[in-house]
Amino acid sequence: MTDEYARPTPKNLRYAVAAAASGPESTTGLILTEVARRLQAEGHRLAGTVQIEADRNPGEACDMVLSVLPDGPRIDITQNLGRDTQSCRLDHQALEEAASLIDGTLNEETQFLIINKFGKRESDGAGFRQTIAHAVELGVPVLLGIGSKIHPALEDYVGEDLIILPEDADAILQWCHTCLGEH
């Protein structure tokens, strides 16, 4: 791709990009982790990240730790800015390193790319944006977590072929199996 902000263009598939939309309780991260676990148990080859839910004290901001699929390292993408900070705690460098690591593992053998969250960095043209485009170019279906505030940016990036899935592991797995031609 010559334009780093270009819309992904699939090689073999009509856009196979789906996003599980976060609801008010925002359990998307846990659901995508469960979906990844189940797909791996079925023997499917995955790339991407799922978020590890870390224990935290009530009222404290959560730490964002990613687990690289299929069995790669854990990457802390949180900056320590102090207890009472109101600033964004995302460590941009760590996120970019995670994206680079995952992009380097994608190939024609990969059956799914799962990214725990298409967030502000991706809507701004960074983060996992190029990894998503790479997967689509390879014909690898992409499954993302998405919040309602960023939904328009993802829709602008992917286009009208974006599929929005419910926050439901069984529904998401059904979509995955459909991508594989199993249903």
Secondary structure as UniProt FT lines:
FT   TURN            4..5
FT   STRAND          17..21
FT   TURN            24..25
FT   HELIX           28..41
FT   TURN            42..43
FT   STRAND          46..52
FT   TURN            58..59
FT   STRAND          65..69
FT   TURN            70..71
FT   STRAND          74..76
FT   TURN            83..84
FT   HELIX           92..105
FT   TURN            108..109
FT   STRAND          112..118
FT   HELIX           120..123
FT   TURN            124..125
FT   TURN            127..128
FT   HELIX           129..138
FT   STRAND          142..146
FT   TURN            148..150
FT   HELIX           151..158
FT   TURN            160..161
FT   STRAND          163..165
FT   HELIX           169..179
FT   TURN            180..181
//
